[in-house]
């Protein structure tokens, strides 16, 4: 019954004596060396090739590994393309190359069509005024400017439209109206549709009314009688800022790493380099009221100073659902740019809704050479450090401070401050004085 007998497999060999399996691995190595791959992909391919060298070429795992590597090598790494929204071309390509995927093709075409429509979408304006003539004139004017315009006779009707209909880019409202005045409307719209910009136009213009309107969420305040050119310019400025914010919006940033690796410092550098307003919150100590206060400040900075706000949240892994719900709408509409910091693994500890919107950066602990450089700069800096004095360390004392800091720059700076400022009889001594730091002082 030779049909059931086991037969030892003889590996196929080429004319040079090497097996076909080893030749395949050799060819893949050559292709890998000639392909520009991201470092993490190159490491993955190298590991897979090492595994293939130890795998029997007859085994299914060998073929799977070869196919996997060939797939990685064929992907268009470092190549970018721009969207081509020619729907007819897209459909013809998918019909000729992707048989049997009708549902997938339909979804892709729907997506491309939606992007096309989005680019062609008109700005939506809601005009609220209890005078019919004023409503109709403004509707006619802004329709002629290419906008989609809806109208309401009072605040109650306007709020119903905001809550039930699609997003409005701009709300233009009067102050004194029946059933619901303009200030109440602004406050309710800010909660129902945070991304809607509000222009208040009133014949009862006073400083206190203007301040109240801005505090409740209005971005502009104009006095009647208003010139159409002035109102048109205000609308155009708002829409221009919205487009800038849409372009500048990016994902939430999340810095993950041990203490003292520069998470807060890096966030401050980003704020400084982008000329943004910088605000810090601690997730443990912050409540919803604190978040709303900072959002109000961010809106004021955007409307009055045309300045973005970077909101830095420390210990973001402690963020709860109520805090998240109070903040995320304002992150998504670009009112604030969120940077979170955590010492934990964000994929396990940070709220999933935040992680899904985040670009995570892993910061590693500093090594001793980095810490020694930080200590040197601190001792030489005459404005923020100890450069005004001659600080001398006993042999091994500074190295001891670096060693016990364990990669934490903040810990090193605290230890350095304690050692330097407690060594003289009183601090600060006269500029140019010698401060001697002993090993005993460093060890304390």
Beta strands, then each sheet from edge to edge (+ up, - down):
strand 1: 124-128
strand 2: 148-152
strand 3: 170-173
strand 4: 197-202
strand 5: 220-223
strand 6: 252-257
strand 7: 277-282
strand 8: 309-314
strand 9: 336-342
strand 10: 358-363
strand 11: 390-393
strand 12: 434-437
sheet 1: 2+ 1+ 3+ 4+ 5+
sheet 2: 7+ 8+ 9+ 6+ 10+
sheet 3: 11+ 12+
end
